[in-house]
């Protein structure tokens, strides 16, 4: 049990918290299994939580001697893992049928961000089936190119002519059929693996309410502007006729992706909030499922400036236990978190997706948007039983944001985008984006702006599956008054949760002898 100090010098820990359980070595492998408590209360150890852990591994070709481990040279690596998020151990038949929704020879432009959309027709089933597992199918060598994949349900009134060719998403010339695809039915992001539904839940196919046509949206991240890339990536869906008790649904919650999501430059920490308001949840749930819905997994999503995300849950002014969180968010490692216990959302509850950002290395504003250099703040909730609610989001009022920098008037009616400022003189005829960038942002101004933004009224987005909207759509709401914030139980040194997973954890380690951090692995638990 070693640690490194501020000068990256390796020191033996006086408090030895790692305990060797098993070791084996042959001519090609060294395997070590060890255990430790989740919370050792050793200042040189990192507590193990549900957040992402950067695991560092390194070794020297000679065994450690009296003087301790020797320098590893190039024999080292790192991997992000969520150590307390093992895949559910439901046993799936190896004979499961599957079908692929995979792009065919998509030419990737030599630009940093491309969203490519392709329509697919779901296989025709004569009776109801359930998808029980979804796996990414990523072309070899494109693991860093394919950033995320969303699968949307489209209108059932389309015909097979929409299948002819793909197109760049969100483009003025994209096919009109794409506009009918609003309901997310699955989401995958970089670093994630296959996802298995719990034994009592599945993604329904084959009924009139189920998707007949789907849109596969693939986000390609090409920051080096590499030319000549051709991609064949997508998703593989495993299905069964052994119908499960509940149909799964997905709700996209958080900040509406918009330029009105603004983050000043030079900020070591800035917080944004997206609201799934009680008005939206009350209307949708009262009409669809007054007894509530049950969340079993969550995918948290942000971009390069993201440092932490929390999905908070409120009921009648009281904050419930966090639905999901990642206080050490890694842009290149995003996967669904299985909830240890399913959480119920009732009519009148509300949710806040809370994102922390760091823009210390940026000289201009960061805007909400599709590019990885822009930002998002989203939560994808997997739940059952399925209801007619696909998006529950918000965006803060932009005019009050502009008043902070001294904007008094804009040209109306708005005929250009981004819209143009009329007064005062220093911003006249500038777009609102140029005006925000012209403002002299300091850390103090950024903190004041952050306090303002978190208190502003928000515009509500509350969308149905069929491209329609609940009546609450477009209304303005205030952030909730949190009368009783949630207080987590204090950590107790040397003890862990009562479950066998949390009591300790063991790591099978290949070719690894040197602990540079506090946890270490090359294999998923």
C-alpha positions in Angstrom: 0.0 0.0 0.0 1.9 3.0 -1.4 0.8 6.6 -2.2 2.4 9.5 -4.1 3.0 13.0 -2.7 2.7 16.3 -4.4 6.1 15.8 -6.0 5.0 12.4 -7.4 7.3 10.6 -5.1 6.3 7.1 -4.1 5.9 6.6 -0.3 5.0 3.5 1.7 1.7 4.1 3.6 2.0 3.8 7.4 -1.6 2.7 7.4 -1.8 -0.6 5.4 -5.4 -0.9 4.2 -4.9 -3.3 1.3 -5.0 -7.1 2.1 -3.7 -9.7 -0.2 -6.2 -12.5 -0.8 -4.7 -14.4 -3.7 -1.7 -14.3 -6.0 -0.5 -16.3 -9.0 2.3 -15.9 -11.5 3.4 -17.7 -14.6 5.6 -16.9 -17.6 3.1 -14.4 -19.0 0.8 -13.1 -16.2 0.9 -11.9 -12.7 -2.6 -12.0 -11.0 -3.2 -10.3 -7.7 -6.5 -10.3 -5.8 -6.8 -7.9 -2.8 -9.4 -6.3 -0.7 -9.9 -3.1 1.2 -12.8 -1.2 2.9 -14.6 1.4 0.8 -13.9 4.1 3.4 -10.5 3.7 5.2 -10.3 7.2 6.6 -6.7 7.2 5.6 -5.8 10.6 4.1 -3.6 8.8 1.6 -6.5 6.6 0.4 -9.4 7.6 -1.8 -12.9 6.7 -0.7 -14.6 4.4 -3.2 -18.1 5.7 -4.1 -20.5 5.4 -7.0 -18.5 8.1 -8.9 -16.0 7.3 -11.6 -12.6 6.3 -10.4 -9.5 6.8 -12.5 -7.6 3.5 -12.0 -3.8 3.7 -12.6 -1.7 0.7 -13.2 2.1 0.3 -13.6 4.8 -2.3 -13.3 8.5 -2.9 -13.5 9.9 -6.1 -15.1 11.8 -6.8 -11.9 10.1 -7.7 -8.6 10.0 -5.0 -5.9 12.9 -5.4 -3.4 13.8 -3.9 0.0 13.9 -0.4 -1.5 10.4 -0.7 -2.8 9.0 -0.7 -6.4 11.2 0.5 -9.2 10.1 3.1 -11.8 7.8 1.7 -14.4 9.0 3.5 -17.5 6.4 3.0 -20.2 4.8 0.0 -18.5 1.8 1.9 -17.4 -1.8 2.9 -18.2 -5.1 4.2 -16.9 -8.7 3.3 -17.1 -11.9 4.9 -15.8 -14.2 2.5 -14.0 -17.3 2.7 -11.8 -16.2 0.1 -9.3 -19.6 -0.1 -7.5 -21.6 -0.4 -10.7 -21.3 -4.1 -11.8 -23.7 -5.3 -14.5 -26.8 -7.0 -13.2 -26.2 -10.7 -13.1 -29.4 -11.8 -14.8 -28.6 -14.9 -16.8 -29.4 -14.5 -20.5 -29.7 -17.3 -22.9 -26.8 -17.6 -25.2 -29.2 -18.5 -28.0 -31.0 -15.1 -27.9 -31.9 -13.7 -31.3 -30.7 -10.2 -32.2 -30.8 -7.7 -35.0 -28.3 -4.9 -35.8 -29.0 -1.2 -36.4 -25.7 -0.3 -37.9 -24.5 2.4 -40.3 -23.1 1.4 -43.7 -20.0 3.2 -44.9 -20.8 6.7 -43.4 -18.2 9.2 -44.7 -17.1 11.3 -41.7 -16.4 15.0 -42.6 -13.0 16.5 -41.6 -14.6 18.6 -38.9 -14.7 18.3 -35.1 -18.3 17.4 -34.6 -20.7 15.5 -36.9 -24.2 14.1 -35.9 -25.2 11.5 -38.5 -28.8 10.2 -38.7 -30.0 7.0 -40.4 -33.5 5.6 -40.4 -34.1 1.9 -39.9 -37.2 -0.3 -39.9 -37.7 -2.6 -36.9 -38.1 -6.3 -37.9 -41.8 -7.1 -38.3 -43.1 -9.2 -35.4 -46.4 -11.0 -35.4 -46.6 -10.8 -31.6 -45.1 -8.9 -28.8 -41.3 -9.3 -28.0 -39.0 -7.7 -25.5 -35.5 -6.4 -26.1 -33.5 -7.6 -23.1 -30.0 -6.4 -23.9 -28.4 -3.7 -26.1 -24.8 -3.7 -27.1 -22.7 -1.1 -29.0 -21.3 -2.2 -32.3 -18.2 0.0 -32.7 -16.0 -0.3 -35.7 -12.5 -1.4 -34.7 -10.2 1.6 -34.3 -13.1 4.0 -34.0 -13.6 3.7 -30.2 -12.7 7.4 -29.7 -14.4 8.6 -32.9 -17.9 7.4 -31.9 -18.9 9.5 -28.9 -22.5 8.6 -28.3 -25.5 6.9 -30.0 -29.1 7.7 -29.4 -32.0 5.6 -30.7 -35.3 7.4 -31.3 -38.8 6.1 -32.0 -40.3 7.8 -35.1 -43.8 8.2 -36.5 -45.6 5.0 -37.5 -47.1 6.7 -40.5 -43.8 6.7 -42.5 -43.1 4.4 -45.4 -40.0 2.5 -46.5 -38.8 5.4 -48.7 -37.3 7.0 -45.6 -34.8 4.2 -45.4 -33.0 5.0 -48.5 -30.1 7.1 -47.2 -28.7 8.7 -44.1 -28.1 12.4 -43.6 -26.4 14.9 -41.3 -28.7 15.5 -38.3 -30.0 19.0 -37.5 -29.1 20.2 -41.0 -31.5 22.5 -42.9 -31.7 19.9 -45.7 -32.3 16.8 -43.6 -35.4 14.8 -44.5 -38.7 15.9 -42.9 -39.2 12.3 -41.6 -36.3 13.0 -39.1 -38.5 15.6 -37.4 -41.0 12.9 -36.3 -38.3 11.1 -34.2 -38.5 12.7 -30.8 -38.7 9.8 -28.3 -35.4 8.4 -27.1 -35.8 4.7 -26.5 -32.1 3.9 -25.8 -28.9 5.9 -25.2 -25.2 4.8 -25.3 -22.1 6.9 -24.7 -18.4 6.5 -25.0 -16.8 4.1 -22.6 -20.0 2.3 -21.9 -20.5 -1.4 -22.4 -23.6 -3.5 -23.2 -26.7 -2.9 -21.1 -29.0 -5.7 -19.8 -32.5 -4.9 -18.6 -33.5 -6.2 -15.2 -35.4 -9.6 -15.3 -38.8 -8.0 -14.9 -38.4 -5.2 -17.6 -37.9 -5.1 -21.3 -38.1 -2.8 -24.3 -41.3 -3.7 -26.1 -41.5 -4.4 -29.8 -44.3 -5.7 -32.0 -47.4 -3.8 -30.6 -49.1 -0.8 -32.2 -47.5 1.5 -29.5 -44.0 0.2 -30.2 -41.5 1.6 -32.8 -41.9 0.6 -36.4 -39.3 3.0 -37.7 -36.4 4.3 -35.6 -33.7 6.9 -36.1 -30.1 6.1 -35.2 -28.2 9.2 -34.2 -24.4 8.8 -34.0 -22.2 11.6 -32.7 -18.8 11.5 -34.3 -16.0 13.4 -32.5 -13.1 14.2 -34.8 -11.1 17.0 -33.0 -8.0 16.4 -35.2 -10.0 16.9 -38.4 -8.9 13.6 -39.8 -9.9 13.0 -43.4 -11.1 9.9 -45.2 -12.8 8.2 -42.3 -15.5 5.7 -43.1 -17.6 4.3 -40.3 -19.9 1.3 -39.7 -21.0 1.5 -36.1 -24.3 1.2 -34.4 -26.3 -1.0 -31.9 -27.1 -4.6 -31.5 -30.5 -5.5 -29.9 -31.1 -8.9 -28.3 -34.8 -9.9 -28.0 -37.0 -12.7 -26.7 -40.6 -14.0 -26.9 -40.4 -14.7 -23.2 -42.4 -11.5 -22.3 -41.4 -9.7 -19.1 -43.8 -8.0 -16.7 -43.2 -4.4 -17.6 -42.4 -2.3 -20.6 -39.4 0.1 -20.2 -39.4 3.8 -21.1 -36.8 6.6 -21.3 -37.2 10.2 -20.1 -34.7 12.8 -21.1 -34.4 15.3 -18.3 -32.1 18.2 -17.7 -31.2 21.4 -19.6 -32.8 21.9 -23.0 -29.9 21.9 -25.4 -29.8 25.6 -26.4 -27.5 28.6 -26.8 -29.4 30.0 -23.8 -27.3 27.6 -21.6 -24.4 29.9 -20.9 -21.1 29.3 -19.0 -18.6 32.2 -18.6 -14.9 31.6 -19.3 -12.1 31.3 -16.7 -14.3 29.6 -14.1 -12.8 26.9 -11.9 -16.3 25.9 -11.1 -19.7 26.9 -12.5 -23.0 25.2 -11.9 -26.0 24.7 -14.2 -29.3 23.2 -13.4 -32.0 21.6 -15.7 -35.4 21.2 -14.2 -37.9 18.4 -14.7 -40.6 20.5 -13.0 -43.4 19.3 -10.8 -45.9 20.8 -13.2 -44.7 18.6 -16.0 -44.5 15.4 -13.9 -47.8 16.1 -12.3 -49.7 16.5 -15.6 -48.0 13.5 -17.3 -48.2 11.1 -14.4 -51.7 12.0 -13.3 -52.9 11.3 -16.8 -50.8 8.2 -17.4 -49.7 6.5 -14.1 -51.0 8.2 -10.9 -49.2 5.5 -8.8 -45.9 6.6 -10.2 -43.1 5.1 -12.2 -40.0 3.2 -11.1 -36.5 4.3 -12.2 -33.9 1.4 -12.4 -31.0 3.0 -14.3 -29.7 6.5 -15.2 -27.2 7.8 -17.8 -25.6 11.1 -16.9 -24.4 13.2 -19.9 -22.2 16.3 -20.3 -19.3 17.3 -22.6 -15.6 18.3 -22.2 -16.1 21.0 -19.5 -18.1 18.7 -17.3 -16.6 17.8 -14.0 -19.6 16.4 -12.0 -23.3 15.6 -12.5 -26.0 14.9 -9.9 -29.7 13.9 -10.5 -31.6 15.3 -7.5 -35.1 14.2 -6.5 -37.7 16.3 -4.6 -41.1 15.6 -3.1 -43.2 18.2 -1.3 -40.2 20.4 -0.5 -38.1 17.5 0.8 -35.1 16.2 -1.0 -35.0 12.5 -1.4 -31.8 10.4 -1.9 -29.9 11.2 -5.1 -31.2 9.2 -8.0 -27.7 9.1 -9.5 -24.4 11.0 -9.3 -20.9 11.2 -10.6 -18.7 13.6 -8.8 -15.6 12.8 -10.9 -17.2 12.8 -14.4 -15.1 11.6 -17.3 -16.2 12.7 -20.7 -14.6 9.6 -22.2 -16.4 7.2 -19.9 -20.2 7.4 -19.8 -22.4 4.4 -19.0 -25.8 3.7 -17.4 -25.7 3.5 -13.6 -27.9 0.7 -12.3 -29.7 1.9 -9.2 -29.1 -0.3 -6.2 -32.7 0.1 -5.3 -35.4 1.2 -7.8 -36.7 4.7 -7.0 -40.3 5.7 -7.4 -41.3 9.1 -9.0 -44.8 10.3 -8.1 -47.0 13.0 -9.5 -45.9 16.3 -8.1 -42.3 15.3 -7.6 -39.6 17.3 -9.4 -36.1 16.5 -10.6 -33.0 18.6 -11.0 -30.1 17.6 -13.2 -27.1 19.5 -11.6 -23.9 19.9 -13.6 -20.5 21.3 -12.5 -18.2 22.7 -15.2 -14.6 24.0 -15.3 -13.7 26.6 -18.0 -10.4 27.8 -16.6 -8.7 27.1 -19.9 -11.3 28.9 -22.0 -11.1 32.5 -23.1 -14.7 32.8 -24.5 -18.1 31.8 -23.4 -19.2 28.1 -23.5 -22.6 27.6 -25.0 -25.1 24.8 -24.8 -25.0 22.9 -28.1 -24.2 19.7 -30.0 -20.4 20.0 -30.3 -18.2 18.4 -27.7 -16.7 21.9 -27.2 -20.2 23.1 -26.4 -22.0 21.8 -23.4 -25.0 19.6 -22.3 -26.5 18.8 -18.9 -28.8 15.7 -19.3 -30.0 12.7 -17.5 -31.6 9.7 -19.3 -33.9 7.8 -16.9 -34.7 4.2 -17.7 -38.0 3.4 -15.9 -41.2 1.3 -16.0 -44.1 1.1 -16.7 -43.8 3.1 -19.9 -45.8 6.4 -20.1 -46.4 9.1 -22.7 -43.6 11.4 -21.6 -40.3 11.6 -23.5 -38.7 14.9 -22.5 -38.9 16.9 -19.3 -36.4 19.7 -19.4 -36.0 23.5 -19.0 -33.9 26.5 -20.0 -33.3 29.7 -18.0 -34.7 33.0 -19.3 -32.1 34.6 -21.7 -33.2 38.2 -21.3 -32.4 38.3 -17.6 -29.1 36.7 -18.4 -28.3 39.5 -20.8 -29.4 42.2 -18.3 -26.6 41.0 -16.1 -24.0 42.3 -18.7 -26.0 45.5 -19.2 -28.1 44.8 -22.2 -31.2 47.0 -22.3 -33.0 46.2 -25.6 -33.0 43.9 -28.5 -34.3 44.3 -32.0 -37.9 43.1 -32.3 -39.4 41.3 -34.0 -36.6 38.8 -33.9 -35.7 38.0 -37.5 -32.1 36.8 -37.2 -30.4 34.1 -35.2 -28.6 34.7 -32.9 -30.8 37.7 -32.3 -29.3 41.2 -32.4 -28.9 43.8 -29.5 -30.2 47.3 -30.0 -28.9 49.1 -26.8 -26.8 50.1 -25.0 -24.2 51.6 -27.4 -21.3 49.3 -26.6 -23.4 46.2 -27.7 -25.4 47.9 -30.5 -25.8 45.6 -33.6 -23.9 42.7 -31.9 -25.5 39.3 -31.6 -26.2 38.3 -28.0 -23.3 35.8 -28.3 -20.8 38.5 -29.3 -22.1 40.7 -26.5 -21.6 38.0 -23.9 -18.1 37.4 -25.2 -17.3 41.2 -25.2 -18.2 41.5 -21.5 -15.1 41.5 -19.2 -15.6 38.3 -17.2 -13.7 37.9 -13.9 -14.1 35.2 -11.4 -16.1 37.5 -9.2 -18.5 38.4 -12.0 -18.8 34.7 -13.0 -19.8 33.8 -9.4 -22.4 36.6 -9.3 -23.7 35.5 -12.7 -23.9 31.8 -11.6 -26.0 32.9 -8.5 -28.3 34.8 -10.8 -28.8 32.0 -13.3 -29.7 29.5 -10.7 -32.5 31.7 -9.4 -34.0 32.7 -12.8 -37.4 31.5 -14.0 -37.1 28.6 -16.5 -39.0 27.8 -19.6 -40.5 24.3 -19.4 -40.3 21.6 -22.1 -42.7 18.7 -21.5 -43.0 16.5 -24.6 -45.1 13.4 -25.5 -43.9 10.4 -27.4 -45.8 11.2 -30.6 -44.2 14.6 -31.2 -47.0 16.3 -29.3 -46.7 18.3 -26.1 -48.3 18.3 -22.7 -50.2 21.6 -22.0 -47.6 22.6 -19.6 -45.1 23.0 -22.5 -43.7 26.5 -22.9 -44.8 27.7 -19.5 -42.5 29.6 -17.1 -41.7 28.1 -13.7 -39.5 29.1 -10.8 -36.8 26.8 -9.3 -38.3 25.0 -6.3 -37.8 26.1 -2.7 -35.8 23.3 -1.1 -37.1 23.3 2.5 -35.3 20.1 3.6 -32.1 19.3 1.6 -31.0 15.7 1.7 -28.3 14.9 4.3 -26.2 11.8 3.5 -25.3 9.6 6.4 -21.7 10.3 7.6 -19.0 7.8 6.5 -17.9 5.4 9.2 -14.2 4.5 9.0 -13.3 0.9 8.5 -16.9 -0.2 7.6 -18.8 -0.6 4.4 -22.3 -1.2 3.3 -24.0 -4.4 4.4 -24.1 -5.9 0.9 -21.3 -8.3 -0.1 -20.3 -5.9 -2.9 -19.8 -3.0 -0.5 -18.3 -4.9 2.4 -15.1 -5.1 0.4 -14.1 -5.4 -3.2 -11.6 -7.7 -4.8 -9.7 -6.9 -8.0 -8.2 -9.3 -10.4 -5.2 -7.6 -11.8 -3.2 -8.6 -14.9 0.5 -7.7 -15.2 0.5 -5.2 -12.4 2.6 -4.7 -9.3 2.7 -1.0 -8.4 -0.1 1.0 -6.7 0.2 4.6 -7.7 -3.3 5.6 -6.5 -5.6 3.8 -4.1 -7.4 1.5 -6.4 -6.1 -0.6 -9.2 -7.6 -2.9 -11.9 -7.7 -3.9 -15.5 -10.8 -6.0 -15.2 -14.4 -5.0 -14.5 -15.7 -6.3 -11.2 
